[in-house]
């Protein structure tokens, strides 16, 4: 039936980096310079191409206004504020451009957007390879011939030259057929990054789920009081 096709959810939206997507660096300078609510609303209206005289655009301007006020309260920098406003705008567009009953669709898109901008991985790696002992600090003065006869000095010099030659031979005999250190480092970084992303995603999904439950509970309470008044 044709009606069934209208209820089909579109393909999941692919998140992308939204830094300076809607509020450029110059726009953020103007937003930060706004001292009053009216000045801030006008700055956002100009940056986001909103006509404040239209009721629908006026409502959107209020939404972006409260988003920026939230950023100011949390002391977000320009980059973070620009990203949050763009996330709000992208989520609003996704919500209005898809059929009703799209809560899960928008929730998944919102989760991906947040993950795309909130993950920061810092790695402190220390690699040790088999067959490669740690280099010991050697005092260069200890390699110089000490006081003694000329014959003793010549013998010491010959021993040092022979030792250096043996070390060069050992270096040339090292097997390089195995994986390179850079390849192993790349694999370690990828594993750590994937693990961190999964951990953050799990925590974020749990927090969003709890927030949704609290919101549903409040809405149910409001509807119950409204029914009683009737």
Secondary structure, DSSP 4 states (H G I P E B T S, - for coil): -HHHHHTS--PPPPP---TTSSS-HHHHHHHHH--SHHHHHHHHHHHTT--TTSHHHHHHHHHHHHHHHHHHHTT--HHHHHHHHHHHHHHHHHHHTS-SS-HHHHHHHHHHHHHHHH-----------TT-PPPPP--GGGGS--SS-HHHHHHHHHHHHHHHHHHHHHHHT----S--HHHHHHHHHHHHHHHHHHHHHHHHHHHHHHHHHHHHHHHHHHHHHHHHH-
